[in-house]
Amino acid sequence: GPLVAEECWRGAWWRGNFPLDLMWLRNVVVCPFTEEWVFRCCVSPILIASGFSVTTTIFVGPLFFGAAHLHHVLQQYPNGAKAMLRMVVPVVFQFCYTTLFGWFAATVLLRSGCALGAYLAHAFCNTMGFPDFGGIMEHHRPILVSCCYVTGLVLFGVLLMPATDPALFEGW
């Protein structure tokens, strides 16, 4: 959905998303690599070695990943107590969606045994940002974009387990 929306609305989505600067390197190369290394490749095996099941690890490990993003509250903290709610809501939202992404990335890693898929998904998500669901109806092709969003979600749900089948990644 987001790819179709960007392509139809602004032209090729990748043209504006790949400037070769330090912020891009941080967001798309360094952070996904280090976060996947720490939160998936290091934390997940420790949790499993501590006696947690794979399923519990998939759901507990990403809570650390979500909590690691709580420092963004400092970036949003303006002066004044009235702004507390305006500051907390986006940070809680970010905690929730980073934890949700962490569940996905942990599933990819622990099912496939390959960190590359989790890293590439993380880099792609950082490139695209959070989907603009509110902008769907403002798009000049809202039905097409809506159908693509729904199709993408359905395909994601249907293909996640087959695409991470451990047999596909033997020898990686």
C-alpha positions, 0 to 999 in steps of 0.5 A: 500500500505505501509503495503504491501510494508513494509511486502514484502520488509523488513518483518513485518512492526511492528518489527522495529516500536515499540521500547519501548523508549521515542521517540516512546511514544512521537510520537505514544502515547502522541502526537496523544492523546494530539493533537487530544484532543486539535485540535479535541476535544477542537477546533472543539466544540469551532468553532461550538459554535462560529457559524461555520458549521460542514463543515467549522469546518472540513476545518478551524480547521485543519489549526491550527493543520497544523500551530502547526507543523510549529515549525519544521522549527526551527529543519531544520534551518541551518546557512546561507541564501542559505538554506532557500528554502531547509528549507521552502519546507519540512515545507510547505509540512508538513503543507499541509499533516498535514492539510490534515490529520486534515481534515480527523481526524476532519471528523472522530470525527465530524461524529462519535462523537468518538475521539478514531478513530481519535486518532488511525488513528493519532497513526498509521500514526505517526508509518508508516510515510509518504508513500514512493511513490518514492520507489514503482518502486524500490520495487521487487514487484512494480505492487503488491504494486502499486495495493495495494496503489490504492486499499487502496485509493479507499477503503478509499474514498468509506468507509470513510462516511459509516465507520463514520456513526453516527448510528454506534457510538451510545452509545460510 
